[in-house]
C-alpha cells in the first residue's frame, strides 16, 4: 500500500491486513497460546500441545529472521527475494512488539473458560468511567488506559506528535541503561515470550486471583501501566539491537551470537552476507532508538475505534477464533 513507507506506518501494517482489508490469513501470527490453568479449576480441560515455532508469533519471528538470511548479496538479487525481505522486515517490526505484550503469550484455562480465554478476550471486565474497555485484553492493549487514543491511518501530524511525546516520556522513565546489555541483545525469541508469559501470570492474572466479570481497581490499572511501559521500552531497544545485527554491515560477524540458530540446510550463518532493499534497511538500521520507541508504542497499543465500532469489529490485537 502507499502508506507503509516509514517505520511508524510499517509498525501497524500487519494489523492493517485484518483491520483495514479484512484478511484473516495471518491472524495467528500475532500471538502464542501458552496455557495457564487457573488453580481453582475442576473442569476437564483439553490443553494445547507444547508451544512450537509454527503458525504463531514465535514462528513469525523465527521464520522471518531465517527468511531474511537467505536473501543473496549483490545487485542480481531476484525481485521475489527483495519482496520477501520487505515483507519480513514489516512483520519483524510488528511482532517484536506483539511478543512483548503479556496477553499475547498466555491463554488461561478455567472452569469459566475450559477452552481458554484467548489472551483475556473472554475475560470480561468493567473499568469505571471507561465503558469502551470491556475485556482484559483491551485493557492491556491500551497500556492501562494510557494509549487508547485512536490514530488515523496513514498517521497524521497530530498523531505523530502524540507518539513522539509518549516515546520521549518512556525513554526518560525507562532509559537504555535501565536494562542490562545482555538482556537487550538477547534475540532468543522464546525468552521474550517466556518473559511475557510470566508477567501475564504474575501481574495480569495475579497468579489466579484475578476475577473476571468484575470492575478493575485503580491499583490494578497502575500495575498494568508499569508492566506495559517496561515491556514497550524493552521491545524498542531489542528491535534496534535486532536490526543492527541483521543489517549488512554487521550481519556476518554477529548473527551467530545474537540471532537464533538457523535450521535450513542451505544457510551457513558463519559466512553469510546479504543485502536487501537498501531503503528498508537504512530506515531500520540507521533509525534512532527514539523512532523505534515511537513505532513500538504504535504497534503495541494503537487500537481501533472504540465504542460501537470496536464492538462491531475486532481490534488489532484481538484473537480470531
Secondary structure, DSSP 8 states (H G I E B T S, - for coil): -TT-SSHHHHHHHHHHHHHTT---TTGGGG----EEE-TT--S---------SSSSHHHHHHHHHHHHHTS-SSTT--HHHHHHHHHHHHHHHHHHHHHTSGGGS-EEE-STTTT--TTTTT-BEE-TT-TT--BHHHHHHTTTTTS--B--SS--HHHHHHHHHHHHHHHHHS-GGGS-HHHHS---HHHHHHHHHHHIIIIISGGGT--SSEE--HHHHHHHHHHHHHHHHHHHHHHHHHHHHHSHHHHHHHHHHHS-----TT--TTT------HHHHHHHHHS-HHHHHHHHHHHHH-B---HHHHHHS--TTS---
